[in-house]
Amino acid sequence: MSDSSPSPHKVLIIEDDEIMRLSLEDALRMDGIPVLTAASAMEGRRVLGRNAVDLVITDIRLPDGTGADLFHEVSAAYPGLPVMVMTAFGSVPQAVELVKAGAVDYLTKPFDVGAFLEAVRRVLNTRREQRSGMTAHGAADSLGRSTAMRSVKHYVDRVAPLDSSVLITGESGVGKEVVANQIHQGSARAGKAFIKVNCAAIPLNLVESELFGHEKGAFTGADRRRVGRFEQANGGTIFLDEIAEIPPEVQVKLLRVIQERVLERVGGNDSITLDVRILAATQVDLEKAIMQGTFRSDLYWRLNVIRIDIPPLRRRPDDIPLLARRFGDGFAASMGKRVSGFSPDAESMLIEWPFPGNVRELKNLVERAVALCDGQRIEVHDLFPEAVPQPDPRGYASLREAVEAAEQEAIRNSLARCGGAVGLAAEALNISRKSLWEKMRRYGIDRQSETSR
């Protein structure tokens, strides 16, 4: 086996024919591609366990197994790691089946070295683009691929070219700023300013000055003219995050700016004409805020021309593995760590996690996991170090058993409190009715028996 200096784009060749193995290794090295080699499936597994690679190239026939078996092992243990198979003419049908199952390509021996290098470069370039988030699906992947988020992305694509105001709603951390960015980038204003304002972070006495600017001497401490955020966004887009936090007295002036597209700086008399698209976001129920008298109804209707609701992460668990892997690859690259993917147990735990902080919480969790990880894959203890049970936690054999026991207890308690009503219990647990039924079936929980507890 041979090694090379660390590289984010390393190739592993598993080939028992020494002449072929050395020939391919030399070709890759001459092309500037770092390479590792192995002469058997067992040796290949050992190399994979010790090194981060971006492409596995394996012969379909090996002395201690088959490339097909190795492909399935790699796919399960290292999700997303591309595998290319090499085959003699007689094994082409098997290679085709592997490609259908997820292998990136197959090469029929004997093959031209130039064609081999071209195929490798193509896979590595795709891998590089995936890591930098620049694939054709990059924008969609930044939101997720679940049915719910594909619908959001479709809606974003439809409204982006328009100039109408958009109100983006959803819980904290669901990705409202990401949606705002995509709307701006998909509009005719994409090359112009995109000004983001966190309305909750501005001191109440400075909100008006921050948004609309002020003239010199407008108030104590105003020793020079200041251009406000709306003026900075002129010709482009302004994104008002946490719009519900704007105080009522400033809401009146904001309404006029939206209606008339003119503003006056604080302490000034000149009217400044604006050409700006307005995007706003909130995690607050604005209709309830209107009823409570904290938000103006006329401002709400000016902002709510087009509305995009982003569902919380717990309602779209299919997005969790995709987003986690994307965050993991990004953090691994920025930290210079050889970490790729999650163990099956770690991925299962992520899918089961409720994520009250949504995508922001997931991103922070993965960043910590990459920082703590001392292996090739992220494990459960990297994600949840504080949750790993101590030697005597009630006799549970594993973290999974402890989690399942806690989940069963929560379901039983909720059913008891709700008189066995599955719908009410699901709502109390913040999961879907279908999910609760499935968990009850898995754990053998009878709703009738729980009402007598």
C-alpha positions in Angstrom: 0.0 0.0 0.0 1.2 3.5 -0.7 0.3 6.8 0.8 0.5 10.5 0.0 0.3 13.9 1.7 -3.0 14.9 3.1 -5.4 16.3 0.5 -9.1 17.1 0.5 -9.4 15.2 -2.9 -7.8 11.8 -2.3 -8.6 8.7 -4.3 -8.4 5.1 -3.1 -7.7 2.3 -5.6 -8.5 -1.3 -4.6 -7.1 -3.6 -7.2 -5.4 -7.0 -6.7 -3.5 -6.9 -10.1 -0.2 -5.3 -9.1 0.7 -4.0 -12.5 -2.7 -2.5 -13.0 -2.7 -1.0 -9.5 0.7 0.6 -10.0 -0.1 1.9 -13.5 -3.3 3.6 -12.3 -1.5 5.0 -9.2 1.2 6.5 -11.4 -1.3 8.0 -13.8 -3.2 9.7 -10.9 0.0 11.0 -9.3 1.3 12.4 -12.6 -2.1 14.2 -12.9 -1.6 15.8 -9.5 -4.2 13.6 -7.7 -3.2 12.2 -4.3 -3.8 8.4 -4.2 -4.0 5.5 -1.8 -3.9 1.9 -2.9 -5.0 -1.5 -1.5 -4.6 -5.0 -2.9 -7.7 -6.6 -1.3 -11.1 -5.7 0.1 -9.8 -6.1 3.7 -6.9 -3.8 3.1 -9.3 -1.3 1.4 -11.5 -1.3 4.5 -8.5 -0.7 6.7 -7.3 2.2 4.5 -10.8 3.7 4.5 -11.0 3.5 8.3 -7.8 5.5 8.6 -8.0 8.1 5.8 -10.6 10.5 4.4 -11.0 9.9 0.7 -13.2 11.5 -2.0 -13.5 8.6 -4.4 -13.1 4.8 -4.1 -12.2 2.9 -7.3 -12.5 -0.9 -6.9 -12.2 -3.9 -9.1 -15.4 -5.9 -9.2 -13.4 -9.1 -8.6 -11.1 -9.2 -5.5 -9.2 -12.1 -3.9 -11.2 -11.9 -0.6 -14.6 -10.7 -1.8 -16.3 -8.8 -4.5 -16.4 -5.1 -5.5 -20.2 -5.3 -5.3 -20.1 -6.3 -1.6 -17.5 -3.6 -1.0 -19.7 -1.0 -2.7 -22.7 -1.8 -0.5 -20.5 -1.7 2.6 -19.0 1.7 1.7 -22.4 3.1 0.8 -23.8 2.1 4.2 -20.7 3.2 6.2 -19.8 6.4 4.3 -23.0 7.9 2.9 -22.3 10.1 -0.1 -18.8 8.7 -0.8 -18.6 8.0 -4.6 -17.6 4.6 -5.7 -16.4 3.7 -9.2 -16.1 0.0 -10.3 -13.7 -1.5 -12.8 -14.8 -4.7 -14.6 -13.8 -7.2 -17.3 -16.2 -7.5 -20.2 -17.9 -10.5 -18.8 -19.0 -8.7 -15.6 -20.5 -5.6 -17.3 -24.1 -6.5 -16.5 -23.1 -6.6 -12.8 -21.4 -3.3 -13.0 -24.4 -1.7 -14.7 -26.6 -3.0 -11.8 -24.1 -1.3 -9.3 -24.4 2.0 -11.2 -28.2 1.7 -10.9 -27.7 1.1 -7.2 -25.6 4.3 -6.8 -22.1 3.7 -8.1 -21.0 6.8 -10.0 -19.5 5.0 -13.0 -17.9 1.8 -14.3 -14.9 1.2 -16.5 -14.5 -1.8 -18.7 -11.0 -3.4 -18.9 -8.9 -2.8 -20.8 -9.5 1.0 -20.7 -7.6 4.0 -22.0 -5.7 5.8 -19.2 -6.9 9.1 -20.6 -10.5 8.0 -20.3 -9.8 6.8 -16.7 -8.3 10.2 -15.7 -11.2 12.0 -17.3 -13.8 9.9 -15.4 -11.9 10.5 -12.1 -11.6 14.3 -12.7 -15.3 14.5 -13.4 -16.2 12.8 -10.1 -13.8 14.9 -8.1 -15.0 18.1 -9.7 -18.6 17.2 -8.8 -17.4 16.3 -5.2 -15.6 19.7 -5.0 -18.7 21.6 -6.2 -20.9 19.7 -3.7 -18.6 20.7 -0.9 -18.7 24.4 -1.9 -22.5 24.3 -2.3 -22.3 25.3 -6.0 -24.0 22.4 -7.7 -27.1 22.9 -9.8 -29.1 21.8 -6.7 -27.1 24.1 -4.4 -29.9 26.6 -3.8 -32.6 23.9 -3.2 -30.2 21.9 -1.0 -29.6 24.9 1.3 -33.3 24.7 2.2 -33.8 20.9 1.9 -35.3 18.4 -0.5 -38.4 17.4 1.5 -41.8 17.8 -0.3 -42.5 20.8 2.0 -39.2 22.6 1.1 -39.4 21.8 -2.6 -42.8 23.6 -2.5 -41.1 26.5 -0.7 -38.3 26.6 -3.3 -40.8 26.5 -6.1 -42.7 29.4 -4.6 -39.4 31.3 -4.1 -38.6 30.8 -7.8 -42.0 32.2 -8.8 -41.9 35.3 -6.7 -38.2 36.2 -7.0 -38.5 38.0 -10.4 -41.4 40.1 -9.2 -40.9 43.4 -7.3 -43.7 42.8 -4.8 -43.1 42.9 -1.0 -42.7 39.4 0.6 -43.5 38.4 4.2 -41.5 35.3 5.3 -42.8 33.6 8.4 -41.6 30.7 10.5 -40.0 29.7 13.8 -36.6 31.0 14.8 -33.8 29.2 12.9 -35.9 27.7 10.1 -34.0 29.6 7.4 -36.0 32.8 6.7 -32.8 34.7 5.9 -31.8 32.0 3.4 -35.1 32.4 1.7 -34.7 36.2 1.6 -31.2 35.7 0.0 -32.6 33.4 -2.6 -35.4 35.8 -3.5 -32.9 38.6 -3.9 -30.5 36.5 -5.9 -33.3 35.4 -8.2 -34.5 38.9 -8.9 -33.4 41.6 -11.4 -31.8 43.4 -8.4 -29.4 40.5 -7.7 -26.3 42.7 -8.7 -27.5 45.5 -6.4 -27.3 46.0 -2.6 -28.9 43.5 -0.3 -29.2 45.1 3.1 -30.2 43.0 6.1 -31.6 44.6 9.2 -32.2 42.7 12.4 -34.9 44.9 13.9 -34.7 43.1 17.3 -31.1 44.0 17.7 -31.5 47.8 17.4 -32.0 49.9 20.6 -35.6 51.2 20.6 -34.4 54.9 20.6 -32.3 54.3 17.5 -34.6 52.3 15.3 -35.8 55.4 13.3 -32.3 56.7 12.8 -31.0 53.2 11.8 -33.7 52.7 9.2 -34.1 56.2 7.7 -30.8 58.0 8.7 -30.4 61.3 10.3 -28.9 64.8 9.7 -26.1 66.3 11.6 -27.4 67.8 14.9 -30.8 65.9 14.7 -30.3 64.8 18.3 -27.6 64.7 21.0 -24.6 62.8 19.7 -25.6 63.2 16.0 -22.3 64.9 15.1 -22.5 64.0 11.4 -25.1 63.0 8.8 -25.9 59.3 8.7 -27.3 57.4 5.7 -30.0 55.0 6.9 -30.5 51.4 5.8 -33.2 52.1 3.3 -31.0 54.6 1.5 -28.2 52.0 1.5 -30.5 49.6 -0.1 -31.7 52.0 -2.8 -31.8 50.2 -6.2 -31.6 46.8 -4.4 -33.4 44.9 -1.7 -33.9 45.5 2.1 -34.6 42.6 4.4 -36.3 43.5 7.7 -35.9 40.6 10.0 -37.9 40.4 13.2 -40.3 43.0 11.8 -42.6 42.6 14.8 -40.0 44.3 17.0 -40.3 47.7 15.4 -42.0 50.1 17.9 -45.5 51.4 16.9 -44.3 55.0 16.5 -41.7 53.9 13.9 -44.3 51.6 12.2 -46.2 54.7 11.1 -43.1 56.1 9.3 -42.3 52.7 7.8 -45.8 52.5 6.4 -45.3 55.9 4.6 -42.0 54.7 3.2 -43.6 51.6 1.8 -46.6 53.4 0.4 -44.9 56.4 -1.1 -41.3 55.1 -1.6 -39.9 58.4 -0.1 -38.3 59.1 3.2 -36.9 62.0 5.2 -33.9 61.5 7.4 -34.4 62.3 11.1 -33.9 66.0 11.6 -34.1 66.7 7.8 -36.7 68.2 5.4 -35.6 66.8 2.1 -37.6 64.0 0.6 -35.5 61.2 -0.8 -37.0 59.0 -3.5 -36.5 55.2 -3.0 -36.4 52.3 -5.5 -36.2 49.4 -3.1 -37.8 46.0 -2.8 -38.9 45.1 0.7 -38.7 41.7 2.3 -39.7 41.1 5.9 -39.6 38.2 8.3 -41.0 37.3 11.6 -41.5 34.4 14.0 -44.4 36.2 15.6 -48.1 35.7 14.7 -48.7 39.2 13.3 -52.4 38.8 13.2 -52.4 38.1 16.9 -50.1 41.1 17.4 -52.6 43.3 15.5 -55.4 42.1 17.9 -53.2 42.9 20.8 -52.5 46.4 19.5 -48.7 46.0 19.0 -48.6 45.9 15.2 -50.5 48.0 12.7 -52.9 46.2 10.5 -52.3 48.6 7.6 -48.5 47.9 7.8 -49.2 44.2 7.9 -51.2 44.3 4.7 -48.6 46.4 3.0 -45.9 43.8 3.9 -48.1 40.7 3.4 -48.5 41.0 -0.4 -46.9 37.6 -0.9 -46.4 35.3 2.1 -44.0 32.4 2.4 -44.4 30.1 5.4 -41.4 27.9 6.3 -42.2 24.7 8.2 -40.1 23.8 11.3 -37.4 21.2 10.9 -39.2 18.6 13.1 -42.0 18.5 10.5 -39.6 17.7 7.7 -37.2 15.1 9.1 -36.2 14.0 5.6 -34.2 17.2 5.3 -32.1 16.5 8.4 -29.5 14.1 7.0 -29.0 16.2 3.8 -28.5 19.4 5.8 -26.3 17.7 8.4 -24.0 16.3 5.7 -23.7 19.6 3.9 -22.9 21.4 7.2 -20.5 18.7 8.2 -18.6 18.8 4.9 -18.3 22.6 5.1 -17.0 22.6 8.7 -14.6 19.8 8.0 -13.1 21.7 5.1 -12.9 25.0 7.1 -11.3 23.2 10.1 -9.0 21.1 7.9 -10.3 17.9 9.4 -10.8 14.5 7.7 -14.4 14.0 8.8 -16.9 12.7 6.3 -20.5 11.8 7.1 -22.2 10.3 10.1 -22.5 6.8 11.6 -25.9 5.2 11.2 -26.7 5.6 14.9 -25.7 9.3 14.8 -27.9 9.9 11.8 -30.8 8.2 13.4 -30.4 10.3 16.6 -30.4 13.4 14.5 -33.6 12.4 12.7 -35.3 11.7 16.1 -34.1 15.0 17.7 -36.9 17.6 18.0 -34.7 20.6 17.1 -36.6 23.5 18.8 -33.9 25.8 17.3 -34.5 24.3 13.8 -31.8 24.5 11.2 -29.7 27.0 13.2 -29.5 24.5 16.1 -28.6 21.6 13.7 -25.8 23.7 12.2 -24.4 24.6 15.6 -24.7 20.9 16.7 -22.8 19.7 13.6 -20.1 22.4 14.0 -19.5 21.2 17.5 -19.5 17.6 16.4 -16.9 18.2 13.7 -14.7 20.0 16.2 -14.9 17.2 18.7 -14.7 14.3 16.3 -11.4 12.4 16.4 -12.4 9.8 13.8 -13.4 9.6 10.2 -17.2 9.8 10.9 -19.3 11.7 13.3 -20.6 9.5 16.1 -23.4 9.9 18.6 -21.0 11.0 21.4 -19.7 13.8 19.1 -23.2 15.2 18.6 -24.5 14.7 22.1 -21.6 14.4 24.5 -23.7 15.6 27.5 -26.3 13.0 26.7 -24.1 9.9 26.7 -25.1 7.8 29.7 -22.7 7.2 32.6 -22.0 3.6 33.7 -25.0 3.4 36.0 -27.9 5.3 34.5 -30.7 2.7 35.3 -29.0 -0.2 33.6 -29.5 0.9 30.0 -27.1 -0.9 27.7 -26.9 2.0 25.2 -27.9 5.6 24.6 -30.5 4.4 22.1 -32.1 2.2 24.8 -32.2 5.2 27.2 -33.7 7.4 24.5 -36.3 4.8 23.6 -37.3 4.4 27.3 -37.7 8.1 27.7 -39.7 8.3 24.5 -42.1 5.5 25.7 -42.6 7.2 29.0 -43.4 10.5 27.4 -45.9 8.9 25.0 -47.6 7.0 27.9 -47.8 10.1 30.1 -49.2 12.2 27.2 -51.9 9.6 26.3 -52.8 9.4 30.0 -53.2 13.1 30.3 -55.2 13.3 27.1 -57.6 10.5 28.0 -56.2 8.2 25.2 -56.9 10.8 22.5 -54.1 10.2 20.0 -54.6 13.5 18.1 -54.4 15.6 21.3 -51.4 13.5 22.6 -49.6 14.0 19.3 -50.2 17.8 19.5 -48.9 17.9 23.0 -45.8 15.9 22.0 -45.3 18.2 19.0 -45.3 15.4 16.5 -47.7 14.3 13.8 -50.6 11.9 14.5 -49.1 9.4 12.0 -45.7 9.5 13.8 -47.4 8.9 17.2 -49.3 5.9 15.8 -46.1 4.4 14.4 -44.3 4.9 17.7 -47.2 3.3 19.6 -47.2 0.4 17.3 -43.4 0.0 17.6 -43.5 0.1 21.4 -46.7 -1.9 21.7 -48.5 0.9 23.5 -52.3 0.6 23.7 -54.0 3.9 24.1 -56.9 2.4 26.0 -54.7 0.9 28.7 -53.0 4.2 29.2 -56.2 6.0 30.2 -56.4 4.0 33.4 -52.9 4.9 34.6 
